[in-house]
C-alpha cells in the first residue's frame, strides 16, 4: 500500500471516529458535535453574526443556518436582527442553551483528549501543524 493510501485510510478512520462520537453524543445528550460547536462559539461572543459563526467553525453559511434553525426550533438559540444594519443577524443563547452547555460533554472523545493532553507540548504542536498542512494540501477552506 502506498503512503498516500495509508494517509487516506487514517483520514477515514479519524472521520469515522468523529462521526461515531457525534452520533453517540446526539443520542445521549440531544446535540450533535456541529450544534455544540456553534453553541460554544455563540457563548464566547453573544454578538456573533451568522457569517462569523460559519467562518469560525469552518462551515458554509447555509450549513450554519440549517444548524441554527434546529437550535432555534429546540429553544436553545435565538436570532436577533441588527438594529443598525437589518441585513445582519446575530445569534444568542437562550437560558436553556446556557444550561445545556453547562452540562454538555466535550466535542472530542474523552480518551483522545486525555491522551492528547498527556503529550509534550511540542508533540501537540507537531500534530496540529501536520493536520493544518494536510488540510491546506487538500485545498480545504479555513
N, C-alpha and C positions, 0 to 999 in steps of 0.2 A: 504494500500500500504506500502510495506517495505521501510525502509530508503534507501537501495541500489537502489530500483526502483525510488525513488524520486531523487536520485543523477543522475541516467540515464536520467530522464526527464529534469532535469535542464541542464545537458550537451547538450542534444539535442536542447533545447531552445537557448543556447549560440551558438552552431554551426549554427543553422538556422539564428539567428540574424547576425552573421558574414558573412554567405553566402549571405543573402539578401543585406547587406551593400556593399559587394564586387560586386554583380551584378549591383546594382544601380550606384556604382562608375564607373564600366566598361561602362555602358550605358551613363552616364552623362559626364564622363571625358575621357573615352577611355583606362583606365588602371584598371586591377584587383588589389586586395589587394596584392597577391603574387608578381606581377610585381612591384608594388610600393615599397614593402619591399626590393626587390633585388636592385632596383634603389637607394634607400636610403642607403643601405649598401655600394654600389659602390661609392656613393657620399662621404661617410665617409672615404673610403680607395680606392683611384683610382688606386691602385696597387694590388687589391684583386684578388685571383685566383678563379676559378670555385669551387674548393673543399672548399675553405674558405667561399665562398658565401653560399654554401649548408649547411655547418656546422653552420654558424652564424644565418641562417634563419630556422634551424631545418627541412630541406627537403633533399631528396636524390639528388645525383649529377645528376641523369637522369632528375628529375623534374626541377632542376635549369637550366640544359642545354636546356630543352624544353622552359622554360620561357625566357631564354636569346635569343633563336632562334627568338621568337616573337618580343622581344625588338630590336634585331639587324635588323630584317626584316622591322621594322617600323622606323628605323633610330635613335633610342634613345640610343643605346649602340653599342660599337664596341669591338671586341675581338682582343687582341694583344698577339702574341706568345712571350714568354720569350726568349731573345736572348742567355742567358747562358744555359738554360735548355728548350729545344724545347718541352718537354712534358707538361710544364706548360703554361696555357693560362690565361691571365688577362682580366678583363672586365673594360671598361671605359665608362663614359657617353659622349655622343656627345653634341654639343651645344644645339640641340633640346631636348635632355634628361635633361640637366640642366634647360632649360627654362620650360619644363613640370613639373619638380619637384618644381620649384619656385611657380608654380600656383596650385600644387596638394593639394587636400583635405587631411584630416587626415585619417589614415588607420582605426582607430576605429571611431565608431559613435560619433558625437559631443555631443549628450545628455549623453552618457556614460562617456566621458572624463570629462565633466563638473561636473557630479555627483561624479565621482571617485576622481577628484582633490579637491572637497569640503570636502571629508572625512579627518579625522585626519590622520596624518602620520602613527600612529600605526594601524589604520584600513586598510589603503592601504597595509601596510606590512603584516598584517594578511591575507588579501585576496591573495596577491602574494604568501605567504608561503603555504597557503592551496591549491592553484592551482598547485604549484610546487610539493607538496606532492602527490596530486591526480595524476598528470602526472607520477610521479615516481611509484606509486602503480599500475598504468595501464601498466607499463613497456614501456611507451612512450620514445623513444630515445630523447636525448637532441637536 
